[in-house]
Amino acid sequence: MTMKRTNPRSRRTPAALALAAGLVALSVLASGCTLFGSTTTTTTTKKTTTATVTKGNLLVGLIADGRIQLSTYALAFTVSSTVKAIDVAVGDKVTKGQTLAELDDTVLQRAVVTAQNNLDRSTAGYNDAVIQHKINLVTDQIALTNATTAYNGNPNDTMTQLQYQLAKERYSNLVNYDVSVITAKLAMEDAATALATAKSNLTQTVLTATVDGVVSAINYKVGDSFTVSQNGFNTNANTFLTLIDPSVVYLTSSVTEGDIASVKAGQTMKISVDAASLVNVPGKVTAVSETPSIASTGIVTYTVTGTLDDPNVDVLQGESAVITYLKTEKDNVLYIPVKAVTTSSDGIQTVNVKDSAGKVTKVEVTTGISDGTNVEVVDGLTEGQTVVIGSISQ
């Protein structure tokens, strides 16, 4: 009987196969490969930023958006004529009483001459009326004397009685009232008023500065026709030139009804104007409007007006400003962003501090006042340290 020999390489037991499969799987996982491709293990890291522990002033109060409102003066001529000369340019500094511009006065000069002639004629007319009045008085007095004599000689005669009464009434009326004299006098007074107006108009051809200021706009040029227009009670609706009074810088803002109770006249403000590179410039609240402004959305706001303590700053009309109506201010304190502080359930506050080598350490801190963006650090940190904002890598 012949026995068949088997190849030991071709025969595997179920246990051996299972063991081999397990070893293969371990090898695959260890090498980071699968039958379908490759995988890479990663560590989840959340984005962080850093901030420096800073020493400075910390302001706590109501913050509102505001506008620069410079004190402006719109100047205009009160008479109509052609622009003869403009003696200043935009940006010029001027003093009160300085000549700014002039109108041609030819027509107004003629108006003065005409008014003077009218006054002379009306004065002569009045004088004639007065002389004639005196003549009439004498004439009527003689007539009254004759009528009186006739009446005394024949008091019962009806005609004599009527002539006496007529002469008496005429003389009495002429003594107390003469329409010719009154009319002439009124004409003379009107002419005098017209002359005064003409002379005054002649002086209005020169436009002068009403305050010390800076020329901010000129709306006409030499040769233009300036016409006085009326808008309601404003007879100078056409502005010829605008001056800015640099001695006062106003700021206005709108404060909601929920916050307006915390703003009072005389309260200190701190103003920042990015466009003018101004940061926390001091000012004072000068007025809080009691009249509300109600938006279409139903939001109620009140206008708050203030001024800068020092107006000698380079700002422009209408520039945006951030105004802080102060409740508390601390000088020379350490502060960090509020977001850098973590508070545990038991009230312990900590900050993650990064050293120069990049190592991050959790440090317990004590905080003070906050303006909503930054918070005072009373204890636990020193100026110049770096704090981490956000979660640390897990």
Contacts in CASP RR format, 6 or more apart in sequence:
PFRMAT RR
TARGET T0000
AUTHOR 0000-0000-0000
METHOD contacts of the structure
MODEL  1
MTMKRTNPRSRRTPAALALAAGLVALSVLASGCTLFGSTTTTTTTKKTTT
ATVTKGNLLVGLIADGRIQLSTYALAFTVSSTVKAIDVAVGDKVTKGQTL
AELDDTVLQRAVVTAQNNLDRSTAGYNDAVIQHKINLVTDQIALTNATTA
YNGNPNDTMTQLQYQLAKERYSNLVNYDVSVITAKLAMEDAATALATAKS
NLTQTVLTATVDGVVSAINYKVGDSFTVSQNGFNTNANTFLTLIDPSVVY
LTSSVTEGDIASVKAGQTMKISVDAASLVNVPGKVTAVSETPSIASTGIV
TYTVTGTLDDPNVDVLQGESAVITYLKTEKDNVLYIPVKAVTTSSDGIQT
VNVKDSAGKVTKVEVTTGISDGTNVEVVDGLTEGQTVVIGSISQ
12 20 0 8 1.000
28 34 0 8 1.000
28 35 0 8 1.000
32 38 0 8 1.000
32 39 0 8 1.000
32 40 0 8 1.000
33 39 0 8 1.000
43 393 0 8 1.000
43 394 0 8 1.000
44 393 0 8 1.000
44 394 0 8 1.000
45 393 0 8 1.000
45 394 0 8 1.000
46 390 0 8 1.000
46 391 0 8 1.000
46 392 0 8 1.000
46 393 0 8 1.000
46 394 0 8 1.000
47 390 0 8 1.000
48 388 0 8 1.000
48 389 0 8 1.000
48 390 0 8 1.000
48 391 0 8 1.000
48 392 0 8 1.000
49 388 0 8 1.000
49 389 0 8 1.000
49 390 0 8 1.000
50 354 0 8 1.000
50 386 0 8 1.000
50 387 0 8 1.000
50 388 0 8 1.000
50 389 0 8 1.000
51 336 0 8 1.000
51 337 0 8 1.000
51 340 0 8 1.000
51 386 0 8 1.000
51 387 0 8 1.000
51 389 0 8 1.000
52 384 0 8 1.000
52 385 0 8 1.000
52 386 0 8 1.000
52 387 0 8 1.000
53 334 0 8 1.000
53 335 0 8 1.000
53 336 0 8 1.000
53 377 0 8 1.000
53 381 0 8 1.000
53 382 0 8 1.000
53 383 0 8 1.000
53 384 0 8 1.000
53 385 0 8 1.000
53 386 0 8 1.000
53 387 0 8 1.000
54 334 0 8 1.000
54 335 0 8 1.000
54 336 0 8 1.000
54 383 0 8 1.000
54 384 0 8 1.000
55 332 0 8 1.000
55 333 0 8 1.000
55 334 0 8 1.000
55 335 0 8 1.000
55 383 0 8 1.000
56 331 0 8 1.000
56 332 0 8 1.000
56 333 0 8 1.000
56 334 0 8 1.000
56 335 0 8 1.000
57 280 0 8 1.000
57 329 0 8 1.000
57 330 0 8 1.000
57 331 0 8 1.000
57 332 0 8 1.000
57 333 0 8 1.000
58 329 0 8 1.000
58 330 0 8 1.000
58 333 0 8 1.000
58 335 0 8 1.000
58 369 0 8 1.000
58 370 0 8 1.000
58 371 0 8 1.000
58 374 0 8 1.000
58 376 0 8 1.000
59 270 0 8 1.000
59 280 0 8 1.000
59 324 0 8 1.000
59 326 0 8 1.000
59 328 0 8 1.000
59 329 0 8 1.000
59 371 0 8 1.000
60 326 0 8 1.000
60 327 0 8 1.000
60 328 0 8 1.000
60 329 0 8 1.000
60 369 0 8 1.000
60 370 0 8 1.000
60 371 0 8 1.000
61 262 0 8 1.000
61 324 0 8 1.000
61 325 0 8 1.000
61 326 0 8 1.000
61 327 0 8 1.000
61 328 0 8 1.000
61 371 0 8 1.000
62 255 0 8 1.000
62 259 0 8 1.000
62 262 0 8 1.000
62 263 0 8 1.000
62 324 0 8 1.000
62 325 0 8 1.000
62 327 0 8 1.000
63 322 0 8 1.000
63 323 0 8 1.000
63 324 0 8 1.000
63 325 0 8 1.000
63 371 0 8 1.000
64 253 0 8 1.000
64 254 0 8 1.000
64 255 0 8 1.000
64 259 0 8 1.000
64 304 0 8 1.000
64 322 0 8 1.000
64 323 0 8 1.000
64 325 0 8 1.000
65 253 0 8 1.000
65 254 0 8 1.000
65 320 0 8 1.000
65 321 0 8 1.000
65 322 0 8 1.000
65 323 0 8 1.000
66 251 0 8 1.000
66 252 0 8 1.000
66 253 0 8 1.000
66 254 0 8 1.000
66 320 0 8 1.000
66 321 0 8 1.000
66 322 0 8 1.000
66 323 0 8 1.000
67 251 0 8 1.000
67 252 0 8 1.000
67 253 0 8 1.000
67 318 0 8 1.000
67 319 0 8 1.000
67 320 0 8 1.000
67 321 0 8 1.000
68 249 0 8 1.000
68 250 0 8 1.000
68 251 0 8 1.000
68 273 0 8 1.000
68 315 0 8 1.000
68 316 0 8 1.000
68 317 0 8 1.000
68 318 0 8 1.000
68 319 0 8 1.000
68 320 0 8 1.000
68 321 0 8 1.000
69 250 0 8 1.000
69 251 0 8 1.000
69 252 0 8 1.000
69 305 0 8 1.000
69 317 0 8 1.000
69 318 0 8 1.000
70 244 0 8 1.000
70 245 0 8 1.000
70 246 0 8 1.000
70 248 0 8 1.000
70 249 0 8 1.000
70 250 0 8 1.000
70 315 0 8 1.000
70 316 0 8 1.000
70 317 0 8 1.000
70 318 0 8 1.000
71 244 0 8 1.000
71 245 0 8 1.000
71 247 0 8 1.000
71 248 0 8 1.000
71 249 0 8 1.000
71 250 0 8 1.000
72 216 0 8 1.000
72 242 0 8 1.000
72 243 0 8 1.000
72 244 0 8 1.000
72 245 0 8 1.000
72 317 0 8 1.000
73 210 0 8 1.000
73 211 0 8 1.000
73 242 0 8 1.000
73 243 0 8 1.000
73 244 0 8 1.000
73 245 0 8 1.000
74 236 0 8 1.000
74 239 0 8 1.000
74 242 0 8 1.000
75 100 0 8 1.000
75 207 0 8 1.000
75 209 0 8 1.000
75 210 0 8 1.000
75 239 0 8 1.000
75 240 0 8 1.000
75 241 0 8 1.000
75 242 0 8 1.000
75 243 0 8 1.000
76 207 0 8 1.000
76 226 0 8 1.000
76 228 0 8 1.000
76 236 0 8 1.000
76 237 0 8 1.000
76 238 0 8 1.000
76 239 0 8 1.000
76 240 0 8 1.000
76 241 0 8 1.000
77 101 0 8 1.000
77 103 0 8 1.000
77 204 0 8 1.000
77 205 0 8 1.000
77 207 0 8 1.000
77 226 0 8 1.000
77 228 0 8 1.000
77 236 0 8 1.000
77 240 0 8 1.000
78 201 0 8 1.000
78 204 0 8 1.000
78 228 0 8 1.000
78 235 0 8 1.000
78 236 0 8 1.000
79 103 0 8 1.000
79 108 0 8 1.000
79 201 0 8 1.000
79 204 0 8 1.000
79 205 0 8 1.000
79 228 0 8 1.000
80 225 0 8 1.000
80 226 0 8 1.000
80 227 0 8 1.000
80 228 0 8 1.000
81 103 0 8 1.000
81 104 0 8 1.000
81 105 0 8 1.000
81 107 0 8 1.000
81 108 0 8 1.000
81 205 0 8 1.000
81 225 0 8 1.000
81 226 0 8 1.000
82 103 0 8 1.000
82 104 0 8 1.000
82 223 0 8 1.000
82 224 0 8 1.000
82 225 0 8 1.000
82 226 0 8 1.000
83 101 0 8 1.000
83 102 0 8 1.000
83 103 0 8 1.000
83 104 0 8 1.000
83 220 0 8 1.000
83 221 0 8 1.000
83 222 0 8 1.000
83 223 0 8 1.000
83 224 0 8 1.000
83 225 0 8 1.000
83 226 0 8 1.000
84 102 0 8 1.000
84 103 0 8 1.000
84 104 0 8 1.000
84 105 0 8 1.000
84 205 0 8 1.000
84 222 0 8 1.000
84 223 0 8 1.000
85 101 0 8 1.000
85 102 0 8 1.000
85 222 0 8 1.000
86 100 0 8 1.000
86 101 0 8 1.000
86 218 0 8 1.000
86 220 0 8 1.000
86 221 0 8 1.000
86 222 0 8 1.000
87 99 0 8 1.000
87 100 0 8 1.000
87 101 0 8 1.000
87 102 0 8 1.000
88 94 0 8 1.000
88 98 0 8 1.000
88 100 0 8 1.000
88 101 0 8 1.000
88 215 0 8 1.000
88 218 0 8 1.000
88 241 0 8 1.000
89 215 0 8 1.000
89 218 0 8 1.000
90 215 0 8 1.000
90 216 0 8 1.000
90 217 0 8 1.000
90 218 0 8 1.000
91 214 0 8 1.000
91 215 0 8 1.000
91 216 0 8 1.000
92 214 0 8 1.000
92 215 0 8 1.000
93 212 0 8 1.000
93 213 0 8 1.000
93 214 0 8 1.000
94 100 0 8 1.000
94 209 0 8 1.000
94 212 0 8 1.000
94 213 0 8 1.000
94 214 0 8 1.000
94 215 0 8 1.000
94 243 0 8 1.000
95 209 0 8 1.000
95 212 0 8 1.000
95 213 0 8 1.000
96 209 0 8 1.000
96 210 0 8 1.000
96 211 0 8 1.000
96 212 0 8 1.000
97 208 0 8 1.000
97 209 0 8 1.000
97 210 0 8 1.000
98 208 0 8 1.000
98 209 0 8 1.000
99 206 0 8 1.000
99 207 0 8 1.000
99 208 0 8 1.000
100 207 0 8 1.000
100 208 0 8 1.000
100 209 0 8 1.000
100 215 0 8 1.000
100 241 0 8 1.000
101 206 0 8 1.000
101 207 0 8 1.000
101 220 0 8 1.000
101 240 0 8 1.000
101 241 0 8 1.000
102 205 0 8 1.000
102 206 0 8 1.000
102 207 0 8 1.000
103 204 0 8 1.000
103 205 0 8 1.000
103 206 0 8 1.000
103 226 0 8 1.000
104 205 0 8 1.000
105 202 0 8 1.000
105 205 0 8 1.000
108 198 0 8 1.000
108 201 0 8 1.000
108 202 0 8 1.000
108 205 0 8 1.000
109 202 0 8 1.000
111 198 0 8 1.000
111 201 0 8 1.000
111 202 0 8 1.000
112 195 0 8 1.000
112 198 0 8 1.000
112 199 0 8 1.000
112 202 0 8 1.000
114 198 0 8 1.000
115 191 0 8 1.000
115 194 0 8 1.000
115 195 0 8 1.000
115 197 0 8 1.000
115 198 0 8 1.000
115 199 0 8 1.000
116 195 0 8 1.000
118 191 0 8 1.000
118 194 0 8 1.000
118 195 0 8 1.000
119 188 0 8 1.000
119 191 0 8 1.000
119 192 0 8 1.000
119 194 0 8 1.000
119 195 0 8 1.000
121 191 0 8 1.000
122 184 0 8 1.000
122 187 0 8 1.000
122 188 0 8 1.000
122 190 0 8 1.000
122 191 0 8 1.000
123 188 0 8 1.000
123 191 0 8 1.000
125 184 0 8 1.000
125 187 0 8 1.000
125 188 0 8 1.000
126 181 0 8 1.000
126 184 0 8 1.000
126 185 0 8 1.000
126 187 0 8 1.000
126 188 0 8 1.000
128 184 0 8 1.000
129 178 0 8 1.000
129 180 0 8 1.000
129 181 0 8 1.000
129 183 0 8 1.000
129 184 0 8 1.000
129 185 0 8 1.000
130 181 0 8 1.000
130 184 0 8 1.000
132 180 0 8 1.000
133 174 0 8 1.000
133 178 0 8 1.000
133 180 0 8 1.000
133 181 0 8 1.000
136 174 0 8 1.000
136 178 0 8 1.000
137 171 0 8 1.000
137 174 0 8 1.000
137 175 0 8 1.000
140 167 0 8 1.000
140 170 0 8 1.000
140 171 0 8 1.000
140 174 0 8 1.000
141 171 0 8 1.000
143 167 0 8 1.000
143 170 0 8 1.000
143 171 0 8 1.000
144 167 0 8 1.000
144 168 0 8 1.000
144 170 0 8 1.000
144 171 0 8 1.000
146 167 0 8 1.000
147 160 0 8 1.000
147 163 0 8 1.000
147 164 0 8 1.000
147 166 0 8 1.000
147 167 0 8 1.000
147 168 0 8 1.000
148 164 0 8 1.000
148 167 0 8 1.000
148 168 0 8 1.000
150 160 0 8 1.000
150 163 0 8 1.000
150 164 0 8 1.000
151 160 0 8 1.000
151 161 0 8 1.000
151 163 0 8 1.000
151 164 0 8 1.000
153 160 0 8 1.000
154 160 0 8 1.000
155 161 0 8 1.000
207 240 0 8 1.000
207 241 0 8 1.000
209 243 0 8 1.000
210 243 0 8 1.000
211 243 0 8 1.000
211 245 0 8 1.000
212 245 0 8 1.000
212 247 0 8 1.000
213 243 0 8 1.000
213 244 0 8 1.000
213 245 0 8 1.000
213 246 0 8 1.000
214 243 0 8 1.000
214 244 0 8 1.000
214 246 0 8 1.000
215 241 0 8 1.000
215 242 0 8 1.000
215 243 0 8 1.000
216 242 0 8 1.000
216 243 0 8 1.000
216 244 0 8 1.000
216 317 0 8 1.000
217 239 0 8 1.000
217 241 0 8 1.000
217 242 0 8 1.000
218 240 0 8 1.000
218 241 0 8 1.000
218 242 0 8 1.000
219 238 0 8 1.000
219 239 0 8 1.000
219 240 0 8 1.000
219 241 0 8 1.000
219 242 0 8 1.000
220 226 0 8 1.000
220 240 0 8 1.000
226 238 0 8 1.000
226 240 0 8 1.000
227 238 0 8 1.000
228 235 0 8 1.000
228 236 0 8 1.000
228 238 0 8 1.000
229 235 0 8 1.000
229 237 0 8 1.000
229 238 0 8 1.000
230 237 0 8 1.000
231 237 0 8 1.000
244 317 0 8 1.000
246 311 0 8 1.000
246 312 0 8 1.000
247 311 0 8 1.000
248 307 0 8 1.000
248 311 0 8 1.000
249 307 0 8 1.000
249 308 0 8 1.000
249 311 0 8 1.000
249 313 0 8 1.000
249 315 0 8 1.000
250 286 0 8 1.000
250 305 0 8 1.000
250 306 0 8 1.000
250 307 0 8 1.000
251 269 0 8 1.000
251 271 0 8 1.000
251 305 0 8 1.000
251 306 0 8 1.000
251 307 0 8 1.000
251 308 0 8 1.000
251 321 0 8 1.000
251 323 0 8 1.000
252 303 0 8 1.000
252 304 0 8 1.000
252 305 0 8 1.000
252 306 0 8 1.000
253 303 0 8 1.000
253 304 0 8 1.000
253 321 0 8 1.000
253 323 0 8 1.000
254 293 0 8 1.000
254 301 0 8 1.000
254 302 0 8 1.000
254 303 0 8 1.000
254 304 0 8 1.000
255 263 0 8 1.000
255 301 0 8 1.000
255 302 0 8 1.000
255 303 0 8 1.000
255 304 0 8 1.000
255 325 0 8 1.000
256 299 0 8 1.000
256 300 0 8 1.000
256 301 0 8 1.000
257 292 0 8 1.000
257 300 0 8 1.000
257 301 0 8 1.000
257 302 0 8 1.000
260 288 0 8 1.000
260 302 0 8 1.000
260 304 0 8 1.000
262 325 0 8 1.000
262 327 0 8 1.000
263 285 0 8 1.000
263 288 0 8 1.000
263 304 0 8 1.000
263 325 0 8 1.000
264 285 0 8 1.000
264 288 0 8 1.000
265 285 0 8 1.000
265 286 0 8 1.000
265 287 0 8 1.000
265 288 0 8 1.000
266 284 0 8 1.000
266 285 0 8 1.000
266 286 0 8 1.000
267 284 0 8 1.000
267 285 0 8 1.000
267 325 0 8 1.000
267 326 0 8 1.000
268 282 0 8 1.000
268 283 0 8 1.000
268 284 0 8 1.000
268 285 0 8 1.000
268 325 0 8 1.000
268 326 0 8 1.000
268 329 0 8 1.000
269 282 0 8 1.000
269 283 0 8 1.000
269 284 0 8 1.000
269 285 0 8 1.000
269 306 0 8 1.000
269 323 0 8 1.000
269 324 0 8 1.000
269 325 0 8 1.000
269 326 0 8 1.000
270 280 0 8 1.000
270 281 0 8 1.000
270 282 0 8 1.000
270 283 0 8 1.000
270 323 0 8 1.000
270 324 0 8 1.000
270 326 0 8 1.000
270 329 0 8 1.000
271 278 0 8 1.000
271 280 0 8 1.000
271 281 0 8 1.000
271 282 0 8 1.000
271 283 0 8 1.000
271 308 0 8 1.000
271 321 0 8 1.000
271 322 0 8 1.000
271 323 0 8 1.000
271 324 0 8 1.000
272 278 0 8 1.000
272 279 0 8 1.000
272 280 0 8 1.000
272 281 0 8 1.000
272 321 0 8 1.000
272 322 0 8 1.000
272 324 0 8 1.000
273 281 0 8 1.000
273 315 0 8 1.000
273 319 0 8 1.000
273 320 0 8 1.000
273 321 0 8 1.000
273 322 0 8 1.000
274 320 0 8 1.000
274 322 0 8 1.000
275 315 0 8 1.000
275 316 0 8 1.000
275 319 0 8 1.000
275 320 0 8 1.000
276 313 0 8 1.000
276 314 0 8 1.000
276 315 0 8 1.000
276 316 0 8 1.000
276 319 0 8 1.000
278 313 0 8 1.000
278 315 0 8 1.000
280 324 0 8 1.000
281 308 0 8 1.000
281 309 0 8 1.000
281 310 0 8 1.000
281 313 0 8 1.000
282 308 0 8 1.000
282 309 0 8 1.000
282 310 0 8 1.000
283 306 0 8 1.000
283 307 0 8 1.000
283 308 0 8 1.000
283 309 0 8 1.000
284 306 0 8 1.000
284 307 0 8 1.000
284 309 0 8 1.000
285 304 0 8 1.000
285 305 0 8 1.000
285 306 0 8 1.000
285 325 0 8 1.000
286 305 0 8 1.000
286 306 0 8 1.000
286 307 0 8 1.000
287 304 0 8 1.000
287 305 0 8 1.000
287 306 0 8 1.000
288 302 0 8 1.000
288 303 0 8 1.000
288 304 0 8 1.000
288 305 0 8 1.000
289 302 0 8 1.000
289 303 0 8 1.000
289 304 0 8 1.000
289 305 0 8 1.000
290 302 0 8 1.000
291 302 0 8 1.000
291 303 0 8 1.000
292 300 0 8 1.000
292 301 0 8 1.000
292 302 0 8 1.000
293 300 0 8 1.000
293 301 0 8 1.000
293 302 0 8 1.000
293 303 0 8 1.000
294 300 0 8 1.000
295 301 0 8 1.000
304 325 0 8 1.000
324 371 0 8 1.000
328 369 0 8 1.000
330 369 0 8 1.000
330 376 0 8 1.000
333 376 0 8 1.000
333 377 0 8 1.000
334 376 0 8 1.000
334 377 0 8 1.000
334 381 0 8 1.000
334 382 0 8 1.000
334 383 0 8 1.000
335 374 0 8 1.000
335 375 0 8 1.000
335 376 0 8 1.000
335 377 0 8 1.000
336 351 0 8 1.000
336 374 0 8 1.000
336 375 0 8 1.000
336 377 0 8 1.000
336 381 0 8 1.000
336 387 0 8 1.000
337 373 0 8 1.000
337 374 0 8 1.000
337 375 0 8 1.000
337 387 0 8 1.000
337 389 0 8 1.000
338 370 0 8 1.000
338 372 0 8 1.000
338 373 0 8 1.000
338 374 0 8 1.000
338 375 0 8 1.000
339 389 0 8 1.000
339 390 0 8 1.000
340 351 0 8 1.000
340 352 0 8 1.000
340 387 0 8 1.000
340 388 0 8 1.000
340 389 0 8 1.000
340 390 0 8 1.000
341 349 0 8 1.000
341 350 0 8 1.000
341 351 0 8 1.000
341 365 0 8 1.000
341 367 0 8 1.000
341 375 0 8 1.000
342 349 0 8 1.000
342 350 0 8 1.000
342 351 0 8 1.000
342 352 0 8 1.000
343 349 0 8 1.000
344 350 0 8 1.000
348 364 0 8 1.000
349 364 0 8 1.000
349 365 0 8 1.000
349 366 0 8 1.000
349 367 0 8 1.000
350 362 0 8 1.000
350 363 0 8 1.000
350 364 0 8 1.000
350 365 0 8 1.000
351 362 0 8 1.000
351 363 0 8 1.000
351 365 0 8 1.000
351 381 0 8 1.000
351 387 0 8 1.000
351 388 0 8 1.000
352 360 0 8 1.000
352 361 0 8 1.000
352 362 0 8 1.000
352 363 0 8 1.000
352 387 0 8 1.000
352 388 0 8 1.000
352 390 0 8 1.000
352 392 0 8 1.000
353 360 0 8 1.000
353 361 0 8 1.000
353 362 0 8 1.000
353 363 0 8 1.000
353 381 0 8 1.000
353 385 0 8 1.000
353 386 0 8 1.000
353 387 0 8 1.000
353 388 0 8 1.000
354 360 0 8 1.000
354 361 0 8 1.000
354 386 0 8 1.000
354 387 0 8 1.000
354 388 0 8 1.000
355 361 0 8 1.000
355 386 0 8 1.000
360 388 0 8 1.000
360 392 0 8 1.000
363 380 0 8 1.000
363 381 0 8 1.000
364 380 0 8 1.000
365 377 0 8 1.000
365 378 0 8 1.000
365 379 0 8 1.000
365 380 0 8 1.000
365 381 0 8 1.000
366 377 0 8 1.000
366 378 0 8 1.000
366 379 0 8 1.000
366 380 0 8 1.000
367 375 0 8 1.000
367 376 0 8 1.000
367 377 0 8 1.000
367 378 0 8 1.000
368 375 0 8 1.000
368 376 0 8 1.000
368 377 0 8 1.000
368 378 0 8 1.000
369 375 0 8 1.000
369 376 0 8 1.000
370 376 0 8 1.000
381 387 0 8 1.000
END
